[in-house]
Amino acid sequence: MKQSDVPVYNDPVDFENGGNLYPCSTQFMVYNGLLHKYFLTEEKINAEGIDVERRYISDSANKMRDFIKRVTDTVYNYIQYKTGWRTYQVMQYRIATCPKQMIQDPYAFRKSFEDILAIQAHYIIDNGLSSKYSNVDLSKGKPVGLSPSQDFRDNADVSDLVKHNLAGLGLDRWFMLPGWIRLDPEKY
């Protein structure tokens, strides 16, 4: 999908009459057709009251862009971890298109996913990013003992509320696709 093919709506006014096309972008959440992912916008971050410039530590010249990418990557990486690669493509399709066969109210689903990204943004600002740090104690040269719940440090950055909401939307389920189904990686 070309980025120019993604419709842009004003939320919530343009959604009141229905018949909207998905994936779509709004002033709060933008769909990137090349990466097949939704990203929060600076307007949404500011509306949530998150002060990225002062509270997010980054070496990047554009902290806001780096922060928004980190939030999206954290959520999508958790979905991929929970679902596996082939099912992850299906989940990307569900998130992008909000198919009416699976989701009764596409707008509510889209807003729920927007809220998940916002919750994760708050979580990263409040708690930092623990997966950036190694579990190796350099003075001893060996890994520090981790509890079983902290074994996967990459998922330590995902809020428990985000995990719960993703489960509620059915975006963390692993299932087996039949072998005759060929997913088109160029589509969604």
N, C-alpha and C positions, 0 to 999 in steps of 0.2 A: 504494500500500500504506500502510495506517495504521500508525503507530508502535506502537499497541497490539496489532497483529496479529503483530508480530515476536516469535517465541518466545525465551525466555531460558534458557540451559543453563549448567550448571556444568562447566567444562572441566577435565579430560578425562573425569570420571566419567559424565556424562550422554551422552557420545558412544560409550561402550564397546559398548552393545547395538545401535547403528545405528538406522536408521529416523527420523533427525532431520529436521526441516524446515529448509530454507534459504530465504531469509536468516535468520540467527539472531544473537543477541547472547550474549556470555559475559562473565565478569568481566575478560577481557583485551581484547576487541574488541567494540564496539557498532555495530550497523547502524542508520543513520539513514534511515528510509523516505522522508522528504521530500526529502533530497538524494541518495538512492540511493548512499550511500558508507559504508564502514566507517571507524570511528575507534578508535584505541587508547584504553584507559582509563588513569586515573591509577595503578591497581594494576599494570598492565603496565609503565608507564614506571618506576615505583619498583622493580619486579622486575628490570628491565634495568639498574638502578643509575644511572639518568640523573638528575642533580641539576638540574632545570629552574629552580628558584628562584634558584640562584646562577650558573648558567652560560648561561642563555638571556637575551638582552638584548631587552627589549620594554617599550613604554610602556603596555601593557595592564594593567588592574587585576588580571585573572586570567591570570597568565603561563602556567599549566598548560593552560588551555583554548585560549589563543592558540597555544601550541606544538603541541598535538595537532592543531588545525585546520591549521596550517602544514605539518605532516608529511603529513597526508592530502591536502591540496591539491597539494603538490609531486608526490606519486606519481600521483594521478589526472590532474593536468595534463600530466605526461609521457606517460601512456597516451593521452590525447586528442591530444597533439601527434603521436605516432607513428602513430595509427590513423585519424585523421580523425573528423569528427562522427558520421556514421551508424554507422561501425564502433565508435566509442566507446560508443554505446548498447548494442551487442552485448557489448562487453567489460564494461560495468557489469552487464549481465544475467549473464554468466558468473561474475563475481566474487561477485555477490549470491547466485545460486541454485545454483552448482556443479552444473550439469546432468550427470546420469550418462551421457548420450549422448556427452558430450565429455570428461568427467573421470572416471577410474575410481574414485578414492577422494576423495569430496568433503571429508572431514575433513582429509586430507593437503593438499589444495589450499587449504583455508581457513587451515590452520596456516602454509602457505608464504606466503600473502598477509600473514598476521599478522607473520611474520618479516621480510617486505619492509618493512612499516611500521616495525618496530623497528630495522632496519638504517638506514633513512632518518632515524629519530629520532637515532640515534648520530651519523650523518654531519652532521646540522645542528648538533648540540651541539659536535662536534669542529671543524667547518670554518666555521660561520656561514652566512650567506645572502648570496651575492655578487650575486644578481639584484636586491637592494634598492638597489644602488649603480649609478649611471649610468656609462656609458662615455664621458661627455663631460668633457673637461678644461676646467674653468671659466676657467682663466687664458688658454687659447688660444681658447676658444669653439667648439671642433670636436671630433668624436669621436676618441678615442685609437685607434691602430691595434690591431686584434685579430687574433690568429691565426685561420685558418679553423676550427679545432676549438673556438674560443671565440666564434664568431659568434653563436650563440644563447645569450645570457647566462641566459635563464630556465631552461635545462636544465643550467646549470653547477651548480645546487644538488642535482642528483640523483646519488646515489652510483653509481659504476660497477658495484658489486655488485648494486645494486637494478636497474639496467638489464639486467644479465646474468640475474638471477632472473626478471624480467618476461618476458624473451625465452624463458627455459626453460618458463615457464607458458603461453606463446603469447599474452601480453597486449599485445604491442607490434607486432602484425602489421596491416598495412593490407590490406584486401581489398575488392572491389567487391560490393555487395549488388545483387541483381536489382531492377529498377525496380518490379516488382509486389509486392515485400515492403514492407509499411507497418509501421514500428515504432511501438509504442504508448509515447509518452514518459511516460504516467502509470503504466505498470506497473513498470519497473525502470530 
